[in-house]
């Protein structure tokens, strides 16, 4: 029993001990759980606090950014207003400047008007004094006229009228002279145009090429002959040079006298056709050809005179006229040129009321000296005048031959017409022709001569060499020097170069100012 009780007590004690131990353990577990919950709650609260703090910072920053944007907007508006006010002030300043300038201009105009009025007042006072003086003089004159007789009064009146009309008459004379000059120019242009249109001649620039075709190169040896005796005999008989070179099928005949050259050419062609080439036969053929050429030349002169409707020419003049067929000037056949000048001179003479036949005669014979200028001393105008005088031509023809190049004072109307017709015929398109080399060289010479003057930058030959444009440095050459340079270039061209017609010299001086707006 006692053991049962003890066992129960021990069981109770052990149960109580176990309960206490469980309670303790449970309390520890609850304490630990409570601490963990507390830590979680603290951590969560910390995180919430951080989030709240971040939200507060963001909110404060957004508020600060909005305030800053509002301030910047306000400042931009203030700047715009300031700029607008500044523009308004500038406009007002410009308006004020314009008003001030307008006021100053008005003041200047007013001052000028005041001076003008003052000058007019002075002039008016002077006029009044002059009028008073004239009135006094007229009164004196009236008193004097009152004491004059009728004859004295008439003479005085006529002298007054003459004095008053002298100026008017001089003005009228000058006006009529100007009108007459203009009418003369118009009439001259009309006459020249009509004459050129009426005589519409064809133009072929003839160039005499003295070449003889041979059938084979074997003929060259026969022309030369043994030790050159044939060619020496031929050159002695004809007075020309014969060139036998390597050119196949051609022998060249050269000589200063175009008639001799033509005789030699025809004679050599006859010898080649005949085949008998030796000194005796050469002399016979050359003499025969010379006689035929003289007859041919006379026939050419007669045909030219008949074509130009000129009669009564001396036989020697007809011979010289025919010789012009074999003479060229700047590749223009002189005989065709003379016939054309004769026609033009006759037409212009008829237009102005002169003798057309005499005009044709003067024009046809104006270059007759070119047929004998290598035989007589002097230029072809002087030689032509001597020939026409020697063979019975009148003073008008002699003067036209002597003065058609303005070598002397022209005081005869036919000489003026011949000079005009000569210039028209020489300058007509197609009348004269140059080789390309001569043409280019003439242009280069013109430009080189102009470039040789100081201050010249560029020079251009234009209008087929009839005009030279000279560009000068405006810093080195002024206007006065440009005129002097133009005259010097023209004089140098006259003295140093050979050219047909005339050459116009134009000097250009230009000043340029260039600036860039950036």
C-alpha angles and dihedrals in degrees: 000000000000088000091052091051092048090048090051092049091049089049091049091048091047090047091049090047091049090047091050091047091050091046090051093047091046090049091051090049092049090047091052091047090049092050091050090050090048091051090049091049091048092048091047091048090049091051092048089049091052091048091048090048091049091048089050091050091049091048091049091048092048089049090049091048091050090050091048092050090048090050092049091048090050091048092049090051089049091049092050090050090049092050091047090051089048091053091048090051091049091050090049089048091051091047090050090049091049091048090049091049090047090050091048091049090050089050091050091048090048090050091048091048090048091052091045091051090048091050091047090050089052091047090048091052090049091049090049090052090047090048091049090049091048091048089051091048091047091050089050089047091049090050089049092045089050088060092044128096124237094264094050091047091050093049091049092049092049092049090051091050091048092052093048094047096045093083093043092049091050091050091049091049091052091048092049091047091052091048091048092050091050091047090050091051092050091046092048092050090048092050093048093047093048093048093049092049093047092051102051098167123175117243127219118173103222121204117187108226108187100205127137122206117223127199095231142355088254087073089064090066092049090049091052093044130193108332088347097293095136096051092044091051091048094049091047093050096046103032094229136106122250117208116202109181139149094287105121119240097359138096118190124219116199132181143141095239109070093202092053089047091053092048090050092049094051092043092051091050089052092049092050091050092045093047094208104112116172133121096267094049090045091057092048094049093045093050091047091049091048091056091047090049092052090053090045091050091050089050091050090051092049092049091049092050090047092049092050090045093238117145137185098039119159115253092243090054088051089052092050090045091054090050089062087071087075096045125086132189115200085343091304114126107243095212093053088045091052093050091049092048088050092054094045093047092049093050093048091046091054090048092056095042100259130126108287094197091054089047091054090048092052092047095047094051099037093100097034089116091070089071092062107021090110091053099046132044120257136039123305094264092058092041091048092050090050093049095048091047091047094052099048106267120151127255093262092058092044092050092047091053091047101042108031090106094052091252090142139018108293111223100154122080095219091058090054091051092047091051091051093047091047091054092046093051094046095047098042110120110264095015095107129032133187131196115256093248094052091045094051092043091052091052091047091049091052093051094043092051092051092046090055092072119092116258095024113129102175137006126192127189109212139165091050091302096311093111135037120201111204120194114199135193107261091208093058102032122050128194095273092048089049091060091048091047091051091053092046093050091050091049092048091051090051093050102039109030137059116219140149120254116347137316121223116215118205121184116200122197118183133178117199128191117196126184133164125224110216 
